[in-house]
Each structure stands twice: as C-alpha cells, then as structure tokens.
Amino acid sequence: QVQLVESGGGSVQSGGSLRLSCVASGYSYSRYCMGWFRQAPGKEREGVASIDSVGTITYEDSVKGRFTISQDYAKKMLYLQMNSLKPEDTAMYYCAAYANAQCIGSPPNNYWGRGTQVTVPS
C-alpha cells in the first residue's frame, strides 16, 4: 500500500522561500515517477513539477526558475524547494506517485498524500 506524507508548508512573505518534503513507503520508490501538484480554492488541481525514474525533470511554466524538485532514493523522499514565492503560489501542495516510470497521465487514486498548505499573502 502506497503511503505519502508531505511536510514543510506554512505562511511566508512574497519573495520568501519554503522547502517541502514528502516521505514515501509501501512501494518500490525508485521505479516510478514522482510529482508535486497544487490546488487553490475554486481551481482545479495542477501539476507543479515531476521527476521520472531516471531523473528527468519537468516544471510547470509559471514555476520555472523559482522551484526545484529533487529526490533522495535511499531515503525514499521527494523535495520541492520554492524560492521567490508569489501570492499566486498559494495553494494546498500534494506529493503523488505515478503508476509508471515516465510520468504518463495522472497519479492514480490512493497514490496521493494529504497535502501541506502554502500561503503567500498579497
């Protein structure tokens, strides 16, 4: 059974930084794509960044140059370093595991964490 737990969210001023962490268990971590998603109130959930099983990284356009996704295979942990935060980044951030190695489609139900809140006041 896949278990993902996020941490590191909080409230920061515009221009500030946060580092989110996700610890994974219950599956062969290194064989699958991992991703960060976010959802603001009244909006659909969107992909933020992903890293596939061989380390290829993809970012959503609005976070390029500001966010960095990384992972630690030995610790089965996923990270999202967020710099130069903007009010538009305010959302619940989720860690998720894809059911494939290449980040195809969307992560299945039950392959998501419960989320950690990031708030950047205007």
Secondary structure, 3 states (H helix, E strand, C coil): CCEEEEECCEECCCCCCEEEEEEEECCCHHHCCEEEEEECCCCCCEEEEEECCCCCEEECHHHCCCEEEEEECCCCEEEEEECCCCHHHCEEEEEEECCCCCCCCCCCCCCECCCEEEECCC
